[in-house]
Amino acid sequence: MNDTPGRGQADLAGISFEDALRELEGIVASLERGDVSLDDAITAFERGTALKAHCQARLEEARMKVEQIRLPADGSPPAESAPFSVDG
């Protein structure tokens, strides 16, 4: 399986969306095949849940950044964009 013992949610901050999604797909495939022990399946499920939350947060962050782009009325490329702020 793709899960390495000792890895937890702490390392998710540095993982890209694409890598997290790839790892999550590997976990799902492994669980679907049923080729892991019960204990490993539980650990994989917990890791998968954390990866799913990480991917959802990254997608929401990207969505909010896209919404911050200000398009001019004439349809030309934006001269600037406002940075996304979680607070406001």
N, C-alpha and C positions, 0 to 999 in steps of 0.2 A: 504494500500500500504506500501512498505518497506521504503519509503522516510520519513524522520523526518524533520519537519519544522526547518529552521535555519541552516541546514547543507549545506555547500557549497563546493567549490573546495579546501578550506584550509585543510579539513580533509583527503583529498586523499593521502597526503604524507605518512600517517601512516597506510593506508589500504593495506592489502595483495592483490595480484593478484586474488587469489581464492575468497576472500570476495567481491572484486569489481565486479568480474564476476557474482557471486551469486546475488548480489544486482541488477546488470544490467539485469540479466535474470528475476528477479522478476518485475522490472519496465516494461520490454517488455511484459511479460505475462499480467500484469495489464492493460497496454495500449491496448493490443490486445483484451482483454475481454470487454473493454470500460466501466469499472466500476468506472471511476473517472470523476470528473467534468472537464470542460474545463480548468479552472485555475490550477487545480491539474495536469492535463495532460501536460500543458505547463511546469510547474515546474519539473515534472517527466522527460520530454523530455530533459530539460536543464541538469538535474542531470545525465541522461543516456548518454548524449553527453560527459560530463566530465568523467564519468566512462569509456566509450569506449576509450577516449584518454589516460587515465591512464593505461588501460590494454594494449593498443598498445605500449605505452612507456616501460612498464615493459617487454613485450615480446621482443621488440627490444634490450633492455638492456641484457636480458638473451641470445639472439642470439649472441650478440657481445661478451659476456663472453665465450660462447662455442667456438667461432671462435678464441679466444685468447689462447686456450689450445694447447700446442705444443706436438704433438705425436712423439716419437722417430721412426726412420726409421725401427727398428725391430718389431714395433707393440706393444712393452711393454707399460705399463701404464706410463703416463707422470711423470717426476720427479718434474716438476714445471709448473705453469701457470703464464702468465703475467696478471696483473690486467687490466681491461678495462679502457680506458681513453677516455672521450668524446672528448677531444681536439685533440687527435691524433691517 
